[in-house]
Amino acid sequence: MAADEKAQAKGEQARGKIKKVVGDAVGNESLKAEGHGEESKGDLREAKEKAKDAVKPK
């Protein structure tokens, strides 16, 4: 399950970056903001998974 979450986080980060760049290129502030939000969501999901890995017993 953790691998799925990590992959989803990377996907959200990538989609967010693309939306930010496209929004900036065409002057669409709404798309740019949406991309920023999606990228942040991916960052938070990645941080959650890293925290879970750090706490996981070895």
N, C-alpha and C positions, 0 to 999 in steps of 0.2 A: 504494500500500500504506500509506503514512504516513497518508493521510486516513482509511482504515479503522481504523487503530490509534487515531487521535485520537478518532474517533467512538465506538469501543469504550470508551476511557478515560472519555469524558463519560457514556456509558451506565452504566458501573460506578459512577461517582461519584453519579449521580442515583439509581440503585437502592439504593445504600448509604445515602444520606441518607433515602430513604423508609423503608427498613427500620429505621433508627435512630429516626426519629420515631414510627413505628407501634409499635415495640418499647417505647419509652419511654411512649407513651400507654396501652398495655394492660398495662404492667408486666412484659413478657417480656424478661428480661435476655439470653436466648439470641439472640433476634431482633435485639436492640439490638447485641450483640457481632458478630453476623454482618454487620449493616449497616456497622458501623465497619470491619470487615475488608475488605468489598467496596469501601467508599469509599477506603480506604487503597490497595488494589490499583489502583484507577483513578487515584489521585494519582501512584503510582509509574509507571504506564504513561504518563501525561501527561508526567512529568518526563523519562522516557527519550526520548520523542518530541521534546521541546524540546531535549534534549542532542544528539540526532541532527541536528536542524535547525541548531543552532549550529555543528556541526562540518562540515556539508555545504558543499562548495566552491561558491562563487557564480559 
